[in-house]
Amino acid sequence: MSALLERNAAAITSPRGFALLVAATLTVLGLIRAFVFPGVGGDDGEQLVFSQFFDWGYQVRNPPLVTWLLIGVQKITGANVFSIVALRIVILFCVYLLAYRIGTRLFDDKRIAALSAGALMMVLYMGWNTIHGFTHTSLVTAFYMAALLLVLEVRAAPSPFKLAALGVTLSLGLLAKYSFIIFALALLAAVLAERGTRRRFLSVWLLIGILIPLPLVVPQIQWLLEHMPKGNLTHADETYTAFDVALQKLKSLLRLVPAVVTFFLPFWALWLGAFWSAARRGGPPPESVRADLALFKRLFFILLAVAALAIVAISNDRLRTHYYFVLLPLLPWAFLRIAHAVTDVHIRRFAALLSLTALALVGTLTAKYFVEPLVCRHCEDHIPYDDFARQLRDAGFKQGTIFAFFHKDPLAGNLRVRFPGSRTVSAKHPDVVPPRRHAPGQCLIIWPVKGAVEPKSATIRTANLSPLATKLAQDYPSRVLTANLPPWRDTPHQLEYILLETGAGECR
């Protein structure tokens, strides 16, 4: 057993072995996700709808860089599920490699660099949830890692190229996710607090780098300002008293630290299991790493303070899970704190846990395909879209405009890849109407039988109010499709639709 653990550690902690471990794990997960499961979820479905055309923005909640990248990928792969899954796998691979480069900057022992980067797999939201969604969050995490790596590089040996690259990253990251600005400002504040290295960052080259992406950033921000909703964005209940609001904010603040700890599970448990003796008896870290530890601590507390201020300033409940991804660049801190006390035994132990984690991710995703239809109330990933598409073709739909309701099934994106010659509009974003790429054709209006309250009337009402202006009567005759969920084919799922041969309004 000891020889097996040693060979495993030697294999996956070498630079090539680590890259192979990450690439193999992500590739297998991506192939299962793209070709085994018949449907994709809401995040992927939205991107498949948005990527039908280029625009400076698609929704106020998220910037468009992911969509622009997907448009580029689809020039190669075509409009299919593989395109969005492949893009996400490439993004995640970049996250792991950037984390590894951060480790090589922080640790003399490159084996610890590999383990600290691979530990990202042990964070449930990073290792598991990003395979199914968190599209924008995955991309902004790559920018978090890139910005931190460049800061460490500039601290060690500044150069005009590194400073300009840092500026580009800080500016372009806004197009990945708007919340990136919080991390960017926190990172700059943390590093500018260091007297010895402050001057290295106060350079015109950093400003030049920030200015380079502005031809993309400025039009997007203009689009955002034009489309921002008017009025109260917090939707606070006016029936709440000041005491109720204050109490809710206090509860949210008290939940903040436990939420941070929970976000990193099961990493903490595995890390403690492997490195308990090193953490308990290692003593204080050497002088050579204390400046790096101080930087990580300042960054953590600044981010925590910003989160607390956000809870106080916004009369809303707890922060959403994807905001905690901003803390993933702090993962190396746990290893940096004990690296001086880590032995070969610790490395072999944690490497074994990392290999098991990779196998567990593949095994649980495979098990999800077989087990989930037996227990889930809404099997979003198992909806048999190919069967439904075949039935729609048999019913006479050839080409035109598809208007699809979004709750609970993400129909629009899934139907787009089954009918690539048609344009697809989602009722979740009814104003996002792609240009028509074909001669006027049919109009297909479709919705899940179960999900929203009165889904038929909700779908028709939204279609009537959208730029498509279908002007359909609420009692317009409709038909129902039925197909069974794979793999067991014993649970029926139903969709309802209206097919207008000559179209209606701009839906044609």
PLY file of the C-alpha trace (Angstrom):
ply
format ascii 1.0
element vertex 508
property float x
property float y
property float z
element edge 507
property int vertex1
property int vertex2
end_header
0.00 0.00 0.00
2.83 2.39 0.87
4.45 1.83 -2.55
1.13 2.44 -4.29
0.61 5.71 -2.41
4.14 6.79 -3.24
3.70 6.06 -6.97
0.37 7.89 -6.98
1.86 10.96 -5.28
4.83 11.00 -7.64
2.54 10.75 -10.65
-0.03 13.46 -9.86
2.24 16.00 -8.18
4.67 16.35 -11.09
3.84 19.23 -13.47
2.89 16.87 -16.30
1.07 14.47 -13.98
-0.99 17.24 -12.42
-1.98 18.59 -15.83
-2.96 15.08 -16.96
-5.00 14.47 -13.80
-6.98 17.68 -14.23
-7.36 17.32 -18.00
-8.48 13.69 -17.76
-10.96 14.35 -14.96
-12.51 17.40 -16.62
-12.63 15.71 -20.03
-14.44 12.63 -18.72
-16.87 14.80 -16.74
-17.48 16.98 -19.78
-18.09 14.04 -22.11
-20.56 12.47 -19.70
-22.34 15.80 -19.28
-22.49 16.55 -23.00
-23.31 13.13 -24.48
-24.99 11.05 -21.75
-27.49 13.47 -20.23
-30.21 14.50 -22.70
-30.77 18.00 -21.30
-28.90 20.99 -19.89
-29.87 23.31 -17.06
-30.82 26.94 -16.82
-27.35 28.52 -17.02
-26.37 26.53 -20.10
-29.80 26.98 -21.64
-29.56 30.77 -21.31
-26.17 30.85 -23.01
-27.39 28.68 -25.87
-30.16 31.22 -26.44
-27.98 34.33 -26.10
-25.24 32.98 -28.37
-27.50 33.18 -31.42
-26.16 36.70 -32.06
-23.63 39.25 -30.85
-24.78 42.12 -28.65
-23.22 44.40 -26.05
-25.42 42.80 -23.40
-28.13 40.22 -22.92
-29.18 40.51 -19.28
-28.54 43.03 -16.53
-27.51 40.38 -14.04
-24.40 39.20 -15.91
-22.00 40.67 -18.48
-21.59 39.06 -21.92
-18.01 37.75 -22.11
-19.08 34.11 -21.69
-21.61 34.52 -24.49
-19.04 36.11 -26.79
-16.65 33.23 -26.13
-19.44 30.72 -26.80
-20.24 32.40 -30.12
-16.60 31.85 -31.07
-16.66 28.21 -29.96
-19.84 27.57 -31.95
-18.12 28.81 -35.11
-16.05 25.62 -34.74
-18.41 23.11 -33.09
-21.79 24.32 -34.27
-24.77 25.18 -32.06
-24.92 22.15 -29.78
-24.67 21.15 -26.14
-21.04 20.17 -26.61
-20.13 23.81 -27.33
-21.15 25.16 -23.93
-19.77 22.13 -22.06
-16.46 22.33 -23.93
-16.16 26.05 -23.18
-16.74 25.44 -19.49
-14.19 22.60 -19.38
-11.55 24.84 -20.99
-12.34 27.61 -18.50
-12.09 25.23 -15.55
-8.82 23.80 -16.87
-7.46 27.36 -16.95
-8.59 27.86 -13.34
-6.65 24.80 -12.18
-3.54 25.68 -14.17
-3.56 29.26 -12.89
-3.94 27.92 -9.35
-0.95 25.66 -9.98
1.12 28.60 -11.21
0.17 30.49 -8.05
1.43 27.50 -6.08
4.75 27.41 -7.91
5.22 31.06 -6.99
4.40 30.44 -3.33
5.96 27.03 -2.60
9.51 25.80 -3.01
8.16 22.25 -3.17
6.28 21.93 -6.46
4.43 18.92 -5.11
2.62 21.18 -2.65
1.80 23.52 -5.54
0.05 20.64 -7.30
-1.84 19.61 -4.17
-2.98 23.15 -3.37
-4.32 23.59 -6.93
-5.87 20.13 -7.05
-7.61 20.83 -3.75
-10.07 22.96 -5.71
-11.72 19.66 -6.70
-12.44 19.08 -3.02
-14.62 22.18 -2.77
-18.05 20.81 -3.63
-19.21 23.93 -5.48
-16.04 24.02 -7.57
-15.50 20.33 -8.18
-19.14 19.31 -8.71
-21.48 22.25 -9.28
-19.41 23.92 -11.99
-19.95 20.88 -14.20
-23.68 21.64 -14.22
-23.78 25.43 -14.09
-22.07 28.48 -12.59
-21.01 29.49 -16.10
-20.18 33.14 -15.43
-18.83 32.24 -12.00
-16.37 29.75 -13.50
-15.07 32.41 -15.88
-14.70 35.08 -13.22
-12.87 32.57 -11.01
-10.27 32.26 -13.78
-9.90 36.03 -13.66
-9.56 35.90 -9.85
-6.71 33.43 -10.23
-5.06 35.34 -13.07
-5.16 38.62 -11.14
-3.69 37.03 -8.01
-0.96 35.29 -10.00
0.03 38.53 -11.73
0.10 40.39 -8.41
2.46 37.77 -7.02
4.60 38.01 -10.16
4.81 41.80 -9.95
5.64 41.66 -6.24
8.52 39.28 -7.00
9.91 40.88 -10.17
7.99 43.78 -11.74
8.14 44.42 -15.47
6.12 46.54 -17.93
4.63 43.41 -19.50
3.47 41.97 -16.15
1.98 45.29 -15.03
0.17 45.76 -18.34
-1.12 42.17 -18.19
-2.40 42.81 -14.66
-4.18 45.94 -15.88
-5.81 44.07 -18.75
-6.97 41.35 -16.35
-8.41 43.86 -13.86
-10.31 45.64 -16.62
-11.45 42.67 -18.71
-12.62 40.80 -15.61
-15.60 43.15 -15.45
-16.93 41.49 -18.59
-16.82 38.09 -16.87
-18.92 39.12 -13.88
-19.67 42.54 -12.46
-18.74 41.45 -8.93
-15.15 41.10 -10.14
-14.64 44.76 -9.33
-14.91 43.92 -5.62
-12.09 41.39 -5.84
-10.00 43.70 -8.02
-10.25 46.61 -5.58
-9.71 44.34 -2.56
-6.61 42.80 -4.16
-5.16 46.21 -5.00
-5.91 47.49 -1.51
-4.24 44.44 0.04
-1.07 44.80 -2.01
-0.84 48.60 -1.79
-0.87 48.25 1.99
2.63 46.73 1.73
5.16 49.51 2.06
7.99 47.56 0.51
6.19 46.69 -2.73
3.69 49.52 -3.11
5.79 51.47 -5.61
6.00 48.46 -7.92
2.29 48.76 -8.66
2.09 52.55 -8.96
3.11 52.47 -12.60
1.84 53.94 -15.83
2.04 50.43 -17.33
-0.73 49.26 -15.02
-2.90 52.14 -16.24
-2.09 51.33 -19.87
-3.18 47.74 -19.29
-6.45 48.90 -17.73
-7.15 51.11 -20.75
-6.54 48.41 -23.40
-9.91 46.56 -22.97
-11.95 49.79 -22.71
-13.24 49.57 -26.31
-15.10 46.47 -25.12
-15.83 47.52 -21.54
-17.24 51.01 -22.21
-19.97 49.99 -24.72
-20.99 47.17 -22.43
-21.28 49.49 -19.41
-23.30 51.90 -21.56
-25.65 49.05 -22.47
-25.94 48.12 -18.80
-26.85 51.67 -17.75
-29.48 51.88 -20.47
-31.09 48.61 -19.40
-30.89 48.94 -15.62
-34.35 48.54 -14.05
-35.81 51.68 -12.57
-37.07 51.99 -9.01
-36.27 50.10 -5.84
-33.87 47.24 -6.60
-34.05 45.66 -3.14
-37.80 44.95 -3.21
-37.90 45.38 0.54
-41.23 44.63 2.17
-42.58 47.95 3.42
-44.57 46.14 6.12
-41.32 45.30 7.92
-40.44 47.49 10.85
-36.96 48.94 11.33
-36.43 46.36 14.08
-37.38 43.50 11.71
-34.92 44.73 9.10
-32.14 45.17 11.66
-32.78 41.69 13.07
-32.67 40.15 9.61
-29.36 41.90 8.88
-27.93 40.67 12.19
-28.96 37.09 11.39
-27.35 37.37 7.96
-24.14 38.71 9.47
-24.04 35.86 11.98
-24.45 33.39 9.13
-21.60 34.89 7.11
-18.62 33.11 8.72
-20.38 29.69 8.97
-21.36 30.09 5.31
-17.72 30.68 4.38
-16.65 27.55 6.27
-19.47 25.52 4.72
-18.61 26.69 1.22
-15.18 25.05 1.46
-16.53 21.63 2.46
-15.45 18.88 2.23
-11.99 20.38 1.64
-11.48 21.36 5.29
-12.27 17.87 6.52
-9.92 16.23 4.02
-7.18 18.79 4.62
-7.33 18.28 8.38
-7.37 14.52 7.96
-4.18 14.60 5.89
-2.25 17.44 7.56
-3.45 17.39 11.17
-0.06 16.59 12.64
1.68 19.21 10.49
-0.86 21.86 11.49
-0.74 20.92 15.18
3.01 20.51 15.67
4.44 22.53 12.81
5.07 25.69 14.79
5.12 29.20 13.31
5.84 29.57 9.58
9.31 30.74 8.52
10.07 34.40 7.94
10.32 33.85 4.17
6.57 33.26 3.77
5.17 35.70 6.31
4.79 38.52 3.79
2.72 36.22 1.55
0.63 35.06 4.50
0.01 38.68 5.47
-1.14 39.48 1.93
-3.63 36.62 1.96
-4.92 37.65 5.39
-5.45 41.26 4.31
-7.25 40.13 1.17
-9.49 37.77 3.16
-10.48 40.35 5.76
-11.11 43.04 3.14
-13.41 40.68 1.24
-15.14 39.66 4.46
-15.63 43.32 5.40
-17.10 44.08 1.97
-19.49 41.14 2.33
-20.59 42.40 5.75
-21.11 45.92 4.39
-23.16 44.51 1.52
-25.45 42.69 3.95
-25.89 45.84 6.01
-26.41 48.13 3.02
-28.81 45.84 1.11
-31.98 44.82 2.91
-31.67 41.36 1.50
-30.98 37.95 2.94
-27.69 36.04 2.86
-25.21 36.32 0.02
-25.76 33.86 -2.82
-23.46 30.86 -3.09
-21.65 31.94 -6.24
-20.33 35.06 -4.49
-18.17 32.87 -2.25
-16.11 31.75 -5.25
-14.22 34.99 -4.70
-12.53 33.23 -1.77
-11.14 30.32 -3.81
-7.86 32.17 -4.54
-7.27 32.09 -0.78
-7.09 28.28 -0.77
-3.24 28.27 -1.00
-3.16 30.05 2.38
-4.07 26.78 4.12
-1.04 25.08 2.55
1.28 28.06 2.93
0.62 28.09 6.67
1.93 24.52 7.12
4.20 23.95 4.11
7.34 24.07 6.27
6.06 21.14 8.35
4.75 18.94 5.53
6.51 15.60 5.10
6.46 12.97 2.37
3.87 11.05 4.40
1.53 14.04 4.38
1.98 14.50 0.64
1.26 10.85 -0.11
-1.83 10.96 2.10
-3.31 14.09 0.54
-2.40 12.96 -2.98
-4.37 9.77 -2.34
-7.36 11.82 -1.22
-7.05 13.96 -4.34
-7.03 10.93 -6.63
-10.05 9.52 -4.83
-11.81 12.86 -5.21
-11.28 12.80 -8.97
-12.66 9.25 -9.15
-15.58 10.23 -6.92
-16.52 13.13 -9.20
-16.67 10.83 -12.22
-18.45 8.10 -10.28
-21.10 10.37 -8.78
-21.85 12.03 -12.13
-22.32 8.58 -13.67
-24.50 7.54 -10.74
-26.56 10.73 -11.11
-27.67 9.62 -14.57
-29.02 6.30 -13.26
-30.21 7.26 -9.78
-31.66 10.76 -10.12
-34.75 9.76 -12.16
-35.72 7.42 -9.33
-35.79 10.14 -6.68
-36.01 13.62 -8.25
-39.20 15.64 -8.38
-38.03 17.60 -11.39
-35.40 15.87 -13.53
-34.08 18.88 -15.42
-31.08 17.05 -16.87
-33.07 13.99 -17.96
-35.81 15.58 -20.06
-35.81 13.67 -23.40
-35.49 16.62 -25.76
-34.55 14.46 -28.73
-37.83 12.58 -28.37
-39.79 15.81 -28.09
-38.00 17.29 -31.11
-38.82 14.22 -33.16
-42.50 14.52 -32.17
-42.54 18.21 -33.08
-41.12 17.40 -36.52
-43.74 14.70 -36.96
-46.38 17.28 -36.00
-45.18 19.50 -38.84
-42.69 21.96 -37.36
-39.88 22.59 -39.81
-38.40 26.04 -39.33
-39.33 29.40 -37.91
-39.38 31.02 -34.48
-39.64 29.12 -31.20
-40.99 30.94 -28.14
-40.48 28.77 -25.05
-41.47 29.22 -21.43
-38.66 28.76 -18.88
-40.21 27.35 -15.70
-39.46 24.70 -14.71
-37.87 23.35 -17.87
-35.14 25.39 -19.64
-36.79 24.68 -22.97
-35.43 27.48 -25.13
-31.74 26.55 -25.08
-32.40 22.83 -25.33
-34.72 23.29 -28.31
-32.30 25.66 -30.02
-29.73 22.88 -30.44
-32.42 20.54 -31.80
-33.62 23.13 -34.33
-30.47 25.08 -35.24
-32.10 26.55 -38.35
-34.76 28.31 -36.28
-34.40 31.26 -33.93
-35.32 30.69 -30.30
-36.66 33.17 -27.76
-36.99 32.47 -24.05
-39.91 33.84 -22.04
-37.38 34.50 -19.26
-35.70 37.08 -21.51
-38.47 37.98 -23.97
-36.68 41.13 -25.14
-33.65 39.12 -26.32
-34.87 38.44 -29.85
-32.19 37.28 -32.32
-32.34 38.53 -35.90
-34.16 36.16 -38.19
-31.67 34.12 -40.23
-34.27 32.56 -42.51
-37.30 33.43 -44.58
-40.52 33.88 -42.57
-41.65 30.51 -41.34
-43.72 28.88 -38.62
-44.29 29.97 -35.03
-43.92 27.38 -32.28
-45.03 28.39 -28.77
-44.20 25.76 -26.17
-44.24 25.32 -22.40
-44.01 22.61 -19.70
-47.32 21.15 -18.60
-46.20 21.36 -14.97
-44.17 24.11 -13.36
-45.51 27.64 -13.43
-49.01 28.52 -12.29
-51.24 28.29 -15.37
-48.24 27.81 -17.71
-50.31 28.10 -20.90
-51.76 31.50 -20.10
-48.41 32.72 -18.73
-46.65 31.68 -21.94
-49.21 33.21 -24.29
-49.38 36.43 -22.24
-45.59 36.80 -22.30
-45.46 36.07 -26.03
-48.11 38.71 -26.67
-46.25 41.33 -24.64
-42.84 40.49 -26.07
-41.40 42.14 -29.21
-42.80 39.15 -31.12
-46.32 40.56 -30.48
-48.12 37.32 -31.27
-51.60 38.60 -30.18
-52.92 35.11 -29.48
-56.13 34.44 -27.57
-55.69 32.74 -24.22
-57.96 29.89 -25.29
-56.11 29.14 -28.52
-56.11 25.36 -29.08
-52.97 23.53 -28.00
-51.59 20.01 -28.12
-49.62 17.89 -25.62
-46.42 15.91 -26.15
-45.41 13.01 -23.91
-42.04 11.25 -23.60
-40.44 9.07 -20.93
-37.33 10.03 -18.96
-34.16 8.02 -19.60
-32.60 5.72 -18.66
-35.44 3.74 -17.13
-38.23 5.11 -19.37
-40.87 4.63 -16.68
-41.56 8.30 -15.80
-43.50 10.41 -18.33
-42.80 14.08 -18.97
-45.11 16.39 -20.89
-44.84 19.56 -22.92
-47.70 21.57 -24.42
-47.46 23.62 -27.60
-49.16 25.72 -30.23
-47.95 25.48 -33.83
-48.91 28.31 -36.18
-48.13 27.39 -39.77
-48.04 30.96 -41.09
-46.72 32.52 -37.88
-48.18 35.24 -35.69
-46.89 38.79 -35.39
-43.10 38.68 -35.54
-43.08 35.03 -34.46
-42.54 33.40 -37.80
0 1
1 2
2 3
3 4
4 5
5 6
6 7
7 8
8 9
9 10
10 11
11 12
12 13
13 14
14 15
15 16
16 17
17 18
18 19
19 20
20 21
21 22
22 23
23 24
24 25
25 26
26 27
27 28
28 29
29 30
30 31
31 32
32 33
33 34
34 35
35 36
36 37
37 38
38 39
39 40
40 41
41 42
42 43
43 44
44 45
45 46
46 47
47 48
48 49
49 50
50 51
51 52
52 53
53 54
54 55
55 56
56 57
57 58
58 59
59 60
60 61
61 62
62 63
63 64
64 65
65 66
66 67
67 68
68 69
69 70
70 71
71 72
72 73
73 74
74 75
75 76
76 77
77 78
78 79
79 80
80 81
81 82
82 83
83 84
84 85
85 86
86 87
87 88
88 89
89 90
90 91
91 92
92 93
93 94
94 95
95 96
96 97
97 98
98 99
99 100
100 101
101 102
102 103
103 104
104 105
105 106
106 107
107 108
108 109
109 110
110 111
111 112
112 113
113 114
114 115
115 116
116 117
117 118
118 119
119 120
120 121
121 122
122 123
123 124
124 125
125 126
126 127
127 128
128 129
129 130
130 131
131 132
132 133
133 134
134 135
135 136
136 137
137 138
138 139
139 140
140 141
141 142
142 143
143 144
144 145
145 146
146 147
147 148
148 149
149 150
150 151
151 152
152 153
153 154
154 155
155 156
156 157
157 158
158 159
159 160
160 161
161 162
162 163
163 164
164 165
165 166
166 167
167 168
168 169
169 170
170 171
171 172
172 173
173 174
174 175
175 176
176 177
177 178
178 179
179 180
180 181
181 182
182 183
183 184
184 185
185 186
186 187
187 188
188 189
189 190
190 191
191 192
192 193
193 194
194 195
195 196
196 197
197 198
198 199
199 200
200 201
201 202
202 203
203 204
204 205
205 206
206 207
207 208
208 209
209 210
210 211
211 212
212 213
213 214
214 215
215 216
216 217
217 218
218 219
219 220
220 221
221 222
222 223
223 224
224 225
225 226
226 227
227 228
228 229
229 230
230 231
231 232
232 233
233 234
234 235
235 236
236 237
237 238
238 239
239 240
240 241
241 242
242 243
243 244
244 245
245 246
246 247
247 248
248 249
249 250
250 251
251 252
252 253
253 254
254 255
255 256
256 257
257 258
258 259
259 260
260 261
261 262
262 263
263 264
264 265
265 266
266 267
267 268
268 269
269 270
270 271
271 272
272 273
273 274
274 275
275 276
276 277
277 278
278 279
279 280
280 281
281 282
282 283
283 284
284 285
285 286
286 287
287 288
288 289
289 290
290 291
291 292
292 293
293 294
294 295
295 296
296 297
297 298
298 299
299 300
300 301
301 302
302 303
303 304
304 305
305 306
306 307
307 308
308 309
309 310
310 311
311 312
312 313
313 314
314 315
315 316
316 317
317 318
318 319
319 320
320 321
321 322
322 323
323 324
324 325
325 326
326 327
327 328
328 329
329 330
330 331
331 332
332 333
333 334
334 335
335 336
336 337
337 338
338 339
339 340
340 341
341 342
342 343
343 344
344 345
345 346
346 347
347 348
348 349
349 350
350 351
351 352
352 353
353 354
354 355
355 356
356 357
357 358
358 359
359 360
360 361
361 362
362 363
363 364
364 365
365 366
366 367
367 368
368 369
369 370
370 371
371 372
372 373
373 374
374 375
375 376
376 377
377 378
378 379
379 380
380 381
381 382
382 383
383 384
384 385
385 386
386 387
387 388
388 389
389 390
390 391
391 392
392 393
393 394
394 395
395 396
396 397
397 398
398 399
399 400
400 401
401 402
402 403
403 404
404 405
405 406
406 407
407 408
408 409
409 410
410 411
411 412
412 413
413 414
414 415
415 416
416 417
417 418
418 419
419 420
420 421
421 422
422 423
423 424
424 425
425 426
426 427
427 428
428 429
429 430
430 431
431 432
432 433
433 434
434 435
435 436
436 437
437 438
438 439
439 440
440 441
441 442
442 443
443 444
444 445
445 446
446 447
447 448
448 449
449 450
450 451
451 452
452 453
453 454
454 455
455 456
456 457
457 458
458 459
459 460
460 461
461 462
462 463
463 464
464 465
465 466
466 467
467 468
468 469
469 470
470 471
471 472
472 473
473 474
474 475
475 476
476 477
477 478
478 479
479 480
480 481
481 482
482 483
483 484
484 485
485 486
486 487
487 488
488 489
489 490
490 491
491 492
492 493
493 494
494 495
495 496
496 497
497 498
498 499
499 500
500 501
501 502
502 503
503 504
504 505
505 506
506 507
